[in-house]
């Protein structure tokens, strides 16, 4: 099990690895939701 995790970790360390576009869009949507919550909390 450890060798699988270490191999996965090594893959994650690639500096130029780009996540797939749908992941970026999902992150952006989550970020927008969080920003909206913060705005409503401070208003």
For each residue, the residues with C-beta under 8 A, 3 or more apart:
1: 4 5
2: 5 6
3: 6 7
4: 1 7 8
5: 1 2 8 9
6: 2 3 9 10
7: 3 4 10 11
8: 4 5 11 12
9: 5 6 12 13
10: 6 7 13
11: 7 8 14 17
12: 8 9 17
13: 9 10
14: 11 17
15:
16:
17: 11 12 14
18:
19: 23 24
20: 23 24
21: 24 25
22: 25 26
23: 19 20 26 27
24: 19 20 21 27 28
25: 21 22 28 29
26: 22 23 29 30
27: 23 24 30 31
28: 24 25 31 32
29: 25 26 32 33
30: 26 27 33 34
31: 27 28 34 35
32: 28 29 35 36
33: 29 30 36 37
34: 30 31 37 38
35: 31 32 38 39
36: 32 33 39 40
37: 33 34 40 41
38: 34 35 41 42
39: 35 36 42 43
40: 36 37 43
41: 37 38
42: 38 39
43: 39 40
